[in-house]
C-alpha cells in the first residue's frame, strides 16, 4: 500500500511542478513576446535535431529487428530540426496552428474530467470546467491569429492552462485523500 501512496504523491508533485512551469512560461511569453517566439523556434529545432540524432544512434548501436521505422523517424526528426533552424519564420506560422490545436485538444480533455467530477459532486468541478472552456476559446483564437499576437495569446493560454492543471491536481488530491480516509476508517490492521 505504501508503494501506491508514494506513486500518487509523486504524480501529484509532478503535476504541480508542470503547472508551475506552465504558469512561468506563460508569464515569460506575455512579458517578452518577440524574444519568446525566437527562443521557442530555436528550442523546437534543436530539440528535434537532438532527438533525431539520439534515436539514430540508438538504432545504430542496438540492432533492432524491424527497426527501420525507427531510423526513418530519426531522419525525419533531423531534417525537421534543421528546417526549423534554417527557416524559423515558416515554423512560426506552423507552430501557431499546432499550438492552438494542442490547446483545444487539451482543454477538451479537461472538460471531460470536469464532467466526471460534476457527476460525483466533487468540489471544484465548476472552476475546472470554466478554465477548460476558457482555454478552448483561447486555443481557437491562437489557431487563427498571426504569430505576433499568438505569443501573447499563448502566454495567456499557458497561464490559464497552468492554473487549470493546478486546480485539477488539488481537486483530485483532496478527493483521493477523502476516499483513502473513508476506505481505511473501518479497517483494523
Secondary structure, DSSP 4 states (H G I P E B T S, - for coil): -HHHHHHHHHHHHHHHHHHHHHHHHHHHHHH-HHHHHHHHHHHHHHHHHHHHHHHHHHHHHS--TT-HHHHHHHHHHHHHHHHHHH-HHHHHHHHHHHHHHHHHHHHHHHHHHHHHHHHTT-TTHHHHHHHHHHHHHHHHHHHTS-HHHHHHHHHHHHHHHHHHHHHHHHHHHHHHHHHHHHHHHT---
